[in-house]
Amino acid sequence: METQAIGPVVGATGPTLAEAASAYLAAYPGRDTSRFQRISAWSRLLGDKPLSTVSPDDIDAALGTLATEASRVFAGKDADGHKVYRKKGAGQRSGATLNRYLVALGALYTWARRNRLVPRGFESPTRHIEKFPEARGRVRYLSNDERARLLKACQAAPWPRLYLLALMAMTTGARRGELLALRWKDVDLDRSEARIGEDAATATKNGDARSLVLLSQVADELAKFAPKDAATSEALVFRSRLRPSQPYAMEQVWRDAVEAAALHDFRFHDLRHTAASYMAQSGASLLEIADTLGHRQLRMVQRYAHLNTDSRRRLMARVFEGRI
């Protein structure tokens, strides 16, 4: 897609980074809600420089600034519809987060080269920046007792669909945003499947569509809320009571359920970790886990490798059987 905001580079320098960033965000088709924040940060730090003259040293200096700033999280939209971010405690950005900022800038340069906003043959300065070391990543999953307590608390919640939402997240590994965007037309109870990411409204984080396998318990729970009228197939499965076109604001009922279940340090996203961890402990390969979670790269599920010894044990037994 060619940008309509600014044309191809014709001079020695072309548009500034801020101008290119504005055009890129206007054309961005993805569902990564962090992309706007990260590109905006680069525009804030290097926006006055021509895009084609930004050097690796400029990027290193900007990364240094980002590393010392308190990280921010999305906090909703203001009355004018503008996105609002708040500081996330006193913690600074991790190496993994800084790497995501660098990836976002690299994506901007890729888009700019495709749209001829930089000279032909231009090489992105991000290619010369060394990535930051990353921790293995958080792996918090439910014990059997914690799982029973949480599901019981969700069943007792004032929002009747919280139990269904938590059960689906735990048994499919789907992200909260993917589930909240799910519409009844995407659910096939006869086949016990749900499709996500097939259109812009339900696009997954990486843009790939995939099927969620629904266990019988999940399908039975979904059937309790399934609309009788085919005309309502566009309705959200987890819709708001007051604004049916919007997903239900489930944050408070979720926090109340976690508190009622006496869980420590447990977030909704940890239901996704729970699904992956249970799979690993049951002998699933990293490829199977990645396919279920919708990851394109195995390194994204490497954090669960230590939980899976069964598949490696079977592999080594096949390799060395009769040889030693």
Secondary structure, 3 states (H helix, E strand, C coil): CCCCCCCCCCCCCCCEHHHHHHHHHHHCCCCCCHHHHHHHHHHHHHCCCEHHHCCHHHHHHHHHHHHHCEEEEEEEECCCCCEEEEEEEEEECCHHHHHHHHHHHHHHHHHHHHCCCCCCCCCCHHHHCCCCCCCCCCCCCCCHHHHHHHHHHHHCCCCCCHHHHHHHHHHHCCCHHHHHCCEHHHEECCCCEEEECCCHHHCCCCCCCEEEECCHHHHHHHHHHCCCCHHHCCCECCECCCCCCCECCCHHHHHHHHHHCCCCCCCCCHHHHHHHHHHHHCCCCHHHHHHHHCCCCHHHHHHHHHHCCHHHHHHHHHHHCCCC
